[in-house]
Amino acid sequence: MKEVGITSVDQLPKTIEEFEALCDKLMEANGGPVLPACKNYIDAQLGDFTPFFHAYETWAGGWYDNNGTLEYAGLREENKEILTKLNEWYNKGYFKKDFAAYDIWAADSQVVSDIVAGKYAIVPGSWWIPNWPLNSNKVEHPEADWVVGPNLSLDGEQPDIMISRYPVNNFIGVGLNCEHPEVIFKLIYWSLQYTLKNSPPEVQNAMTEEEKTEWNSYVYTWVPWRIYSPTCLRQNFEVINEFAKQGKTEISVEEAPRNNEFWGSWASYLNYMENPDDGVAWGTYFSRLAENGGVDNMIKTVESANIIYDEVYVTTPSMISKQGELNKLRDNAYLSIIMGEEPVSYFDTFVEQWKAQGGDDIAEEVNEWYQNK
């Protein structure tokens, strides 16, 4: 960034036009791709195109309320604009020509390896990416100075964003003939109490070798019915930063929030204070606790953006039999347009095929559910 004249966060682009101008400069300076990309082009939360879809206030999936009727966001006419722009960037060489051959989640992901190696000055991703893989980059390149850039838009203002209305995707059913269903609740309670009891540093320091082995084996994760506080990231960010203002380096159990992640976050804070040049310590701290870090930016985004909700959190009969193939149809169409294998007008063909191959059936079912839920 400094090589192309960006020396402060205030100079980072806020609009797609400014972002493109920066990428052009980086292309000229580096002579190669400037953005990581992969076949997991949406929702990977690392090296995907989701931030650019948001910039255009379009989304490749999700069911949003349009005057009382649920519509599938992946069919919106407005999506042509972002697909056209991504195709322009593809032709310019912003990302590798064969990007669709790479899986970001593969054990030996080349995309991740390139990020760690420092081949990209810009890495699109979610709040947690400083914790991985940017921490590994900073271990290899301690001079790396990562910052969170603005959420891009067309006009420089915070764009609308889509989030799930009900962010749960796994449910466990208990049969009517289960003799002791109360055991599940006992296990939930045990898991919560185990982590709360054993997380404080003084408890861990006093553990026997057997207890340490048990704790380090993550026995509390063996139970599929676990308690997770959805507000713990925000709570820990606010509480620990308040402790930091007070200059505290030691706190009592009574002062600590009772969520499973607190003591790990507190340990990360203390570790970073003692080892600010350590890449691993930086990654945990910058993702969760730093001002203008990952969680802080997430909080500011949600508080300032107009929220569009993905309203559907159920699975309908047609989803079970057809959603998988429909997702493949969409992905093939989107990637083909981005890579120039099909013109943007092919989007209309995709919409027709999506509806005919089961999309209309799903739309009917989700709307019936939505009107009667």
C-alpha positions in Angstrom: 0.0 0.0 0.0 2.8 2.4 0.9 4.4 1.8 -2.4 1.3 3.2 -4.2 0.9 6.1 -1.8 -1.5 4.8 0.8 0.1 5.7 4.2 -2.9 6.0 6.5 -6.3 4.3 7.0 -8.0 7.6 6.0 -6.6 7.2 2.5 -8.1 3.8 1.9 -10.9 3.7 -0.8 -14.5 3.9 0.3 -16.1 3.5 -3.2 -15.9 0.8 -5.8 -14.4 3.4 -8.2 -11.7 4.3 -5.7 -11.1 0.7 -4.9 -10.6 -0.1 -8.6 -8.2 2.8 -9.0 -6.1 1.4 -6.1 -6.1 -2.1 -7.6 -4.9 -0.7 -10.9 -2.0 0.9 -9.1 -1.2 -2.3 -7.3 -1.4 -4.2 -10.5 1.1 -1.8 -12.0 3.4 -2.1 -9.0 3.2 -5.8 -8.5 2.6 -7.1 -12.0 0.2 -9.8 -10.9 -3.1 -10.5 -9.1 -4.0 -8.2 -6.3 -7.0 -10.1 -4.7 -7.2 -13.7 -3.4 -10.2 -15.5 -5.0 -11.5 -19.1 -5.0 -14.3 -21.2 -6.1 -16.0 -20.5 -2.8 -16.9 -17.1 -4.2 -19.6 -16.3 -1.7 -20.0 -16.9 2.0 -16.5 -18.3 2.5 -15.7 -15.3 4.7 -12.1 -15.4 3.4 -11.0 -14.5 -0.1 -14.5 -14.3 -1.5 -16.6 -11.7 -3.3 -19.2 -11.1 -0.6 -17.9 -7.6 0.3 -18.3 -6.6 -3.3 -21.8 -7.9 -3.5 -22.6 -5.9 -0.4 -21.1 -2.8 -2.0 -23.7 -3.1 -4.8 -26.4 -4.0 -2.2 -27.0 -7.3 -3.9 -26.7 -10.8 -2.7 -26.2 -14.2 -4.3 -28.5 -16.0 -1.9 -31.1 -15.5 0.9 -34.8 -14.8 0.9 -35.8 -11.2 1.6 -39.2 -9.6 2.2 -40.4 -7.5 -0.8 -43.6 -6.0 0.3 -44.7 -9.1 2.2 -43.6 -11.6 -0.3 -40.3 -13.5 0.0 -38.0 -13.3 -3.0 -34.8 -15.1 -3.7 -31.9 -12.5 -3.7 -29.9 -14.6 -6.2 -32.3 -13.8 -9.0 -32.3 -10.0 -8.6 -31.8 -8.1 -11.8 -29.4 -5.8 -9.9 -26.9 -8.8 -9.6 -26.0 -8.3 -13.2 -24.1 -5.1 -12.3 -21.8 -6.7 -9.8 -21.2 -9.7 -12.0 -20.3 -7.4 -14.9 -17.9 -5.6 -12.6 -16.3 -8.8 -11.4 -15.9 -9.9 -15.0 -14.1 -6.6 -15.7 -11.8 -7.2 -12.8 -11.2 -10.8 -14.0 -10.2 -9.5 -17.4 -7.9 -6.9 -15.8 -6.2 -9.7 -13.9 -7.1 -8.7 -10.3 -7.4 -12.4 -9.4 -6.0 -15.5 -11.0 -7.5 -16.7 -14.2 -8.0 -20.2 -12.8 -9.3 -18.9 -9.4 -12.4 -21.2 -9.7 -10.1 -24.2 -9.4 -9.0 -23.4 -5.9 -10.8 -24.4 -2.7 -10.2 -22.0 0.2 -10.9 -24.8 2.7 -8.6 -27.4 1.2 -6.0 -28.7 3.6 -3.2 -27.4 1.3 -5.1 -24.4 -0.1 -2.9 -22.4 -2.5 -5.0 -19.3 -1.8 -4.2 -19.4 1.9 -0.5 -20.1 1.2 -0.4 -17.1 -1.0 -2.0 -14.9 1.7 0.5 -16.2 4.3 3.3 -15.5 1.9 2.3 -11.9 1.6 1.3 -11.9 -2.1 -1.8 -9.7 -1.4 -2.1 -6.3 0.1 -5.9 -6.7 0.2 -7.6 -9.7 1.7 -11.5 -9.6 1.8 -12.8 -11.5 4.7 -14.8 -11.6 7.9 -13.9 -10.2 11.4 -11.9 -13.3 12.4 -9.3 -13.4 9.6 -6.5 -11.7 11.6 -6.7 -14.8 13.8 -6.2 -16.9 10.7 -4.5 -16.7 8.2 -3.2 -13.1 8.7 -1.5 -14.1 11.9 0.6 -16.6 10.0 1.5 -13.9 7.5 2.6 -11.7 10.4 4.7 -14.5 11.9 6.6 -14.8 8.7 6.5 -11.0 8.0 6.6 -9.2 11.4 6.7 -5.8 9.6 3.2 -6.5 8.1 0.8 -3.7 9.2 -2.7 -4.9 8.6 -5.7 -2.6 9.1 -9.5 -3.0 8.6 -10.6 -1.0 5.6 -13.9 0.7 5.0 -17.0 -1.2 3.9 -17.1 -0.4 0.2 -20.1 1.0 -1.6 -21.0 2.9 -4.8 -21.3 6.2 -3.1 -18.9 5.9 -0.1 -21.7 5.5 2.4 -22.4 2.4 4.5 -24.3 0.0 2.2 -27.2 -2.2 3.1 -26.2 -5.6 4.3 -28.0 -8.9 4.5 -27.8 -11.1 7.6 -29.8 -14.0 8.8 -33.0 -13.3 10.8 -32.4 -16.5 12.9 -28.7 -17.5 12.7 -29.1 -21.2 13.6 -28.5 -24.0 11.1 -28.5 -27.1 13.2 -31.2 -28.6 15.3 -31.3 -31.8 17.3 -34.6 -33.6 17.6 -35.5 -35.9 20.6 -37.9 -38.7 19.8 -41.1 -39.1 21.8 -40.0 -42.4 23.0 -36.7 -41.1 24.5 -36.8 -42.4 28.1 -34.7 -39.7 29.6 -34.8 -36.5 27.6 -33.8 -34.5 30.6 -30.3 -35.9 30.2 -29.7 -33.6 27.3 -30.3 -30.6 29.4 -28.0 -32.0 32.1 -25.3 -32.4 29.5 -25.8 -28.8 28.3 -25.6 -27.6 31.8 -22.5 -29.7 32.5 -20.7 -28.3 29.4 -21.5 -24.7 30.4 -20.4 -25.2 34.0 -17.3 -27.1 33.1 -15.9 -24.3 30.9 -16.9 -21.6 33.3 -15.4 -23.4 36.3 -12.1 -24.3 34.6 -11.4 -21.3 32.4 -10.0 -18.8 35.0 -6.2 -18.7 35.0 -5.8 -19.5 38.7 -7.9 -22.6 38.3 -5.8 -23.8 35.3 -2.5 -23.0 37.2 -3.7 -25.2 40.0 -4.8 -28.2 37.8 -3.3 -31.6 38.2 -1.6 -33.2 35.2 -4.7 -35.4 34.8 -7.0 -32.3 34.9 -4.8 -30.5 32.4 -4.9 -33.5 30.0 -8.7 -33.5 30.3 -9.0 -29.8 29.7 -6.5 -29.8 26.8 -8.5 -32.7 25.2 -11.5 -30.3 24.8 -13.8 -32.8 26.4 -16.5 -30.1 26.6 -16.7 -30.1 22.8 -17.5 -33.8 22.6 -21.1 -33.1 23.6 -23.1 -31.9 20.5 -25.5 -29.9 22.7 -23.4 -26.9 23.8 -24.1 -23.5 25.1 -22.7 -20.5 23.1 -23.6 -16.9 24.0 -24.2 -15.0 20.8 -23.3 -11.7 22.4 -20.0 -12.9 23.9 -17.8 -11.3 21.2 -19.3 -7.9 21.9 -19.5 -8.3 25.6 -15.8 -9.4 25.9 -14.7 -6.6 23.5 -16.5 -3.9 25.7 -15.5 -5.4 29.1 -11.8 -6.0 28.3 -11.4 -2.6 26.8 -12.9 -1.1 29.9 -10.5 -3.1 32.0 -7.7 -1.9 29.8 -8.7 1.8 30.3 -8.5 1.1 34.1 -5.1 -0.3 33.7 -6.1 -3.7 35.1 -3.9 -6.8 34.5 -5.6 -8.9 37.1 -9.3 -9.5 37.7 -11.4 -11.7 40.0 -13.8 -14.3 38.9 -16.6 -12.1 40.2 -15.6 -9.3 37.8 -15.6 -11.5 34.7 -18.6 -12.0 32.4 -20.0 -15.5 32.6 -19.5 -16.6 29.0 -17.4 -19.4 27.7 -15.0 -17.2 25.7 -14.1 -14.6 28.2 -11.0 -16.1 29.9 -9.5 -17.0 26.6 -10.0 -13.5 25.4 -8.6 -12.1 28.6 -5.5 -14.3 28.2 -5.2 -13.1 24.6 -5.3 -9.5 25.8 -2.6 -10.1 28.4 -0.5 -12.1 25.9 -0.6 -9.3 23.4 0.3 -6.6 26.0 3.4 -8.7 26.8 4.2 -9.7 23.2 2.9 -7.1 20.8 5.4 -8.2 18.1 4.2 -11.8 18.2 2.1 -12.6 15.2 -0.1 -15.2 16.9 -0.8 -12.8 19.9 -1.5 -10.0 17.4 -4.0 -12.2 15.5 -6.2 -13.0 18.5 -6.0 -9.5 19.8 -6.7 -7.7 16.6 -9.6 -9.9 15.5 -11.4 -9.8 18.9 -10.3 -6.9 21.0 -8.5 -4.1 19.2 -10.1 -0.8 18.5 -10.8 -0.7 14.8 -10.2 -4.4 14.7 -12.4 -7.2 13.5 -15.1 -7.3 16.1 -15.1 -3.5 16.6 -15.7 -3.1 12.8 -18.4 -5.8 12.9 -20.2 -3.9 15.7 -20.0 -0.6 13.9 -21.2 -2.1 10.7 -24.3 -3.7 12.2 -25.1 -0.6 14.1 -24.8 1.8 11.1 -26.1 -0.3 8.2 -29.6 -0.7 7.0 -30.2 -4.4 7.6 -31.9 -6.7 5.0 -32.9 -10.0 6.7 -32.6 -13.4 5.1 -36.0 -14.5 6.6 -35.9 -18.2 6.0 -34.6 -20.5 8.7 -36.5 -23.6 7.8 -36.1 -26.4 5.3 -39.0 -27.1 3.0 -39.7 -30.4 1.2 -38.5 -29.0 -2.2 -35.4 -27.6 -0.6 -34.4 -31.1 0.5 -34.7 -32.5 -3.0 -33.8 -29.5 -5.2 -31.8 -26.9 -3.3 -28.4 -28.6 -3.8 -28.8 -28.7 -7.6 -30.2 -25.2 -7.7 -27.1 -23.9 -5.8 -24.9 -25.6 -8.4 -26.9 -24.0 -11.2 -26.4 -20.6 -9.7 -22.7 -21.1 -8.9 -22.0 -22.3 -12.5 -23.9 -19.4 -13.9 -22.3 -16.7 -11.7 -18.8 -18.1 -12.2 -19.3 -18.5 -16.0 -20.3 -14.8 -16.2 -17.4 -13.6 -14.0 -14.9 -15.6 -16.0 -16.4 -14.5 -19.4 -17.4 -17.9 -20.5 -21.0 -16.5 -20.8 -22.2 -13.0 -21.4 -24.0 -11.2 -18.6 -27.3 -11.7 -20.6 -26.9 -15.4 -19.6 -28.2 -14.3 -16.2 -31.7 -14.2 -17.6 -31.3 -17.8 -18.8 -30.1 -18.9 -15.4 -33.2 -17.2 -13.8 -35.6 -19.1 -16.0 -33.8 -22.4 -15.4 -33.7 -21.8 -11.7 -37.4 -21.2 -11.5 -38.2 -24.2 -13.8 -36.0 -26.7 -12.0 -37.6 -26.3 -8.6 -37.0 -22.7 -7.5 -40.7 -21.8 -8.0 -41.6 -24.7 -5.9 -39.4 -23.6 -3.1 -40.7 -20.0 -3.4 -44.2 -21.2 -3.0 -43.3 -23.3 0.0 -41.3 -20.6 1.8 -44.0 -18.0 1.2 -46.7 -20.3 2.5 -44.6 -20.8 5.6 -43.8 -17.1 5.9 -47.5 -16.1 5.9 -48.4 -18.7 8.5 -45.5 -18.8 10.9 
